[in-house]
Amino acid sequence: MCEYKEMAKYYDLFYSNKSYDKEVCFLKSLIGNRKTILDIGYETGIHMNLLEKYGYQVDGLDLSKEMLAIAKSRTKGNLFEGNLIDFKTDKEYDAIISMFAVFNHLKDYNEFENGVMNLYKKLNKKGVLIIDLHNGRTNGKKEDDYKDYRRIMTWTFDENTFKERTEINYIINNKIYCDTHVFLIYGINKIKEVLNKHSFKYYIYENYSNNIASNKSKNIQIVIEKE
């Protein structure tokens, strides 16, 4: 996807209105006094950078070499390139976070389960896994201007496949870059089925708050605690 490759250097500009501070405050409330964090899909490293400023030790995992290069300039932790489903490391963490719809890129609930299990194994005892999900279930279009650049997004939701398809056109220096995202939209009952299968202790919140999520929530946060 070009957003994570050719467009990586413009990524922060197009997401400059994202509420990183709110999200990090929510993360802090869940992570508490735990010390070590692994950020799955760290983008350009903004969550990592903010968490480091609060004294956490943060490593990151991402598939994009371009994102890694940008994040390296603003973070202190180790940055790994790899897939959340089969990523291997001997290190265990007090907390693992996956923000900004990384899990929505997975194909199905089998991949979801495999991803959760792989990350859960890398938690220390009393550790916490936090997964942020996009929950789009509508059709729409949005146009934004960022300085001299423009982004046009059109998205459709398929009620049969529970997939959201987003077509994005970036217009930069009179050149058009096209991108497509296909997101799996999760049902809360199906999430619970997977988590209950493994007898996890978990909570499902909405919109970076302590409110319980529903299928109408804009964003969903799954919080799994390792006992």
C-alpha positions as CSV (number, residue, x, y, z in Angstrom):
1,M,0.0,0.0,0.0
2,C,1.5,3.3,-1.1
3,E,0.4,5.1,2.2
4,Y,3.0,3.0,4.0
5,K,5.7,3.2,1.2
6,E,5.7,6.1,-1.3
7,M,3.5,8.3,1.0
8,A,5.4,7.5,4.3
9,K,7.1,10.9,4.3
10,Y,3.7,12.7,4.1
11,Y,2.0,10.4,6.6
12,D,2.2,12.7,9.6
13,L,0.8,15.6,7.6
14,F,-2.3,13.7,6.5
15,Y,-2.9,12.4,10.1
16,S,-2.0,15.7,11.8
17,N,-5.5,15.9,13.3
18,K,-5.3,12.5,14.9
19,S,-5.8,12.6,18.7
20,Y,-2.5,11.0,19.7
21,D,-2.5,12.7,23.1
22,K,-5.9,11.3,24.0
23,E,-4.9,7.8,22.9
24,V,-1.7,7.9,24.9
25,C,-3.6,9.1,28.0
26,F,-5.9,6.1,27.6
27,L,-2.9,3.8,27.1
28,K,-1.3,5.2,30.2
29,S,-4.4,4.5,32.3
30,L,-4.3,0.9,31.3
31,I,-0.5,0.3,31.3
32,G,0.0,2.1,34.6
33,N,3.4,1.3,36.3
34,R,4.4,-1.4,33.8
35,K,7.7,-0.5,32.3
36,T,8.4,-2.2,28.9
37,I,6.1,-1.9,25.9
38,L,6.1,-3.3,22.4
39,D,4.2,-1.2,19.8
40,I,2.8,-3.3,16.9
41,G,2.4,-1.2,13.7
42,Y,4.1,1.9,15.1
43,E,3.6,4.0,11.9
44,T,6.0,6.9,12.2
45,G,6.6,6.3,15.9
46,I,4.5,9.0,17.4
47,H,2.9,6.8,20.1
48,M,6.3,5.4,20.9
49,N,7.8,8.9,21.2
50,L,5.0,10.1,23.5
51,L,5.2,7.0,25.7
52,E,8.9,7.3,26.0
53,K,8.5,10.9,27.3
54,Y,6.4,9.4,30.2
55,G,9.3,7.1,31.0
56,Y,8.3,3.9,29.3
57,Q,10.8,1.7,27.5
58,V,9.2,1.1,24.0
59,D,10.2,-1.2,21.2
60,G,8.3,-1.3,17.9
61,L,7.3,-3.8,15.2
62,D,6.1,-2.8,11.7
63,L,6.1,-4.2,8.1
64,S,7.1,-1.0,6.4
65,K,10.8,-0.2,5.9
66,E,9.8,3.4,5.0
67,M,8.0,3.8,8.3
68,L,10.9,2.3,10.2
69,A,13.3,4.9,8.7
70,I,11.1,7.7,9.9
71,A,10.3,6.3,13.4
72,K,14.0,5.7,14.0
73,S,14.6,9.4,14.0
74,R,12.2,10.1,16.9
75,T,12.4,7.0,19.1
76,K,15.0,5.4,21.4
77,G,13.7,1.8,21.4
78,N,14.5,-1.2,19.1
79,L,12.6,-1.2,15.8
80,F,11.8,-4.6,14.2
81,E,10.5,-5.3,10.8
82,G,7.9,-8.2,10.7
83,N,4.4,-9.5,10.8
84,L,2.4,-9.6,14.1
85,I,1.2,-13.1,13.4
86,D,4.5,-14.8,13.2
87,F,6.9,-12.3,14.8
88,K,9.5,-14.1,17.0
89,T,11.5,-12.7,19.9
90,D,12.9,-14.1,23.1
91,K,12.0,-10.8,24.9
92,E,8.8,-10.5,26.9
93,Y,7.0,-7.2,27.6
94,D,4.9,-5.7,30.3
95,A,2.5,-4.3,27.7
96,I,1.9,-4.8,24.0
97,I,-0.1,-2.2,22.1
98,S,-1.5,-2.2,18.5
99,M,-3.1,1.1,17.6
100,F,-4.7,2.7,14.6
101,A,-6.5,-0.3,13.0
102,V,-3.5,-2.6,12.5
103,F,-5.6,-5.7,13.3
104,N,-8.2,-4.5,10.7
105,H,-5.7,-5.4,8.0
106,L,-6.0,-9.1,8.9
107,K,-8.0,-11.3,6.6
108,D,-10.2,-13.2,9.0
109,Y,-10.8,-14.4,12.6
110,N,-8.3,-17.2,12.2
111,E,-5.6,-14.6,11.6
112,F,-7.0,-12.5,14.5
113,E,-6.8,-15.4,16.8
114,N,-3.3,-16.3,15.7
115,G,-2.2,-12.7,16.1
116,V,-3.6,-12.4,19.6
117,M,-2.1,-15.7,20.7
118,N,1.4,-14.8,19.3
119,L,1.4,-11.4,21.1
120,Y,-0.1,-12.8,24.3
121,K,2.8,-15.3,24.5
122,K,5.2,-12.3,24.5
123,L,3.6,-10.7,27.6
124,N,5.2,-11.0,31.0
125,K,3.0,-12.2,33.8
126,K,0.4,-9.5,34.7
127,G,1.1,-7.9,31.3
128,V,-1.6,-6.3,29.2
129,L,-2.4,-6.5,25.4
130,I,-4.3,-3.5,24.0
131,I,-5.7,-3.7,20.4
132,D,-7.3,-0.7,18.8
133,L,-9.9,-1.5,16.0
134,H,-11.6,0.7,13.4
135,N,-15.3,-0.1,13.4
136,G,-16.6,1.5,10.2
137,R,-20.0,0.3,9.0
138,T,-21.1,3.0,6.6
139,N,-20.5,4.3,3.1
140,G,-19.1,7.8,2.5
141,K,-16.6,10.3,1.0
142,K,-14.3,12.8,2.6
143,E,-11.9,15.4,1.1
144,D,-9.2,17.1,3.1
145,D,-6.6,19.8,2.4
146,Y,-3.3,19.8,4.1
147,K,-1.2,22.9,3.1
148,D,-0.8,22.4,-0.6
149,Y,-1.8,18.8,-0.6
150,R,-5.2,17.1,-0.9
151,R,-6.6,13.7,0.1
152,I,-9.8,12.3,-1.2
153,M,-11.2,9.2,0.5
154,T,-14.2,7.1,-0.6
155,W,-15.3,4.1,1.4
156,T,-17.9,1.4,1.2
157,F,-19.0,-1.3,3.7
158,D,-20.1,-4.7,2.6
159,E,-22.6,-6.2,5.0
160,N,-22.1,-9.7,3.6
161,T,-18.3,-9.9,4.0
162,F,-18.0,-7.4,6.8
163,K,-15.2,-5.7,4.8
164,E,-14.7,-2.0,4.4
165,R,-13.0,-0.9,1.2
166,T,-11.5,2.6,1.1
167,E,-10.1,4.2,-2.1
168,I,-7.7,7.0,-1.4
169,N,-6.3,9.6,-3.9
170,Y,-3.5,11.8,-2.7
171,I,-2.7,14.9,-4.8
172,I,0.8,16.1,-4.2
173,N,2.7,18.6,-6.4
174,N,0.1,18.0,-9.2
175,K,0.7,14.2,-9.1
176,I,-1.9,11.7,-8.0
177,Y,-1.1,8.7,-5.8
178,C,-3.8,6.0,-5.5
179,D,-4.2,3.7,-2.6
180,T,-6.7,1.0,-1.4
181,H,-7.4,-0.3,2.1
182,V,-9.5,-3.3,2.7
183,F,-10.4,-3.6,6.4
184,L,-12.0,-6.5,8.2
185,I,-14.7,-5.0,10.5
186,Y,-15.1,-7.1,13.7
187,G,-18.3,-8.1,15.4
188,I,-18.0,-7.9,19.2
189,N,-19.7,-11.3,19.7
190,K,-17.2,-12.9,17.4
191,I,-14.4,-11.2,19.2
192,K,-15.7,-12.6,22.5
193,E,-16.0,-16.1,21.1
194,V,-12.3,-16.1,20.2
195,L,-11.2,-14.7,23.6
196,N,-13.5,-16.9,25.6
197,K,-12.1,-19.9,23.8
198,H,-8.8,-19.3,25.5
199,S,-10.4,-18.2,28.9
200,F,-8.7,-14.7,28.6
201,K,-9.5,-12.0,31.1
202,Y,-10.5,-9.1,28.9
203,Y,-12.5,-5.9,28.5
204,I,-13.8,-4.3,25.3
205,Y,-14.0,-0.5,25.4
206,E,-15.0,2.3,23.0
207,N,-13.4,5.5,21.7
208,Y,-10.4,5.5,24.1
209,S,-12.6,5.6,27.2
210,N,-13.8,3.2,29.9
211,N,-17.2,3.0,28.3
212,I,-18.2,-0.5,27.2
213,A,-18.1,-0.9,23.4
214,S,-21.0,-1.9,21.1
215,N,-21.2,-2.7,17.4
216,K,-22.1,1.0,16.9
217,S,-18.9,2.3,18.5
218,K,-16.6,4.3,16.2
219,N,-13.5,2.7,17.6
220,I,-13.1,-0.4,19.7
221,Q,-10.3,-1.2,22.1
222,I,-9.7,-4.8,23.3
223,V,-7.8,-5.0,26.6
224,I,-6.5,-8.5,27.5
225,E,-4.8,-9.0,30.9
226,K,-2.3,-11.9,31.4
227,E,-2.8,-13.5,34.8
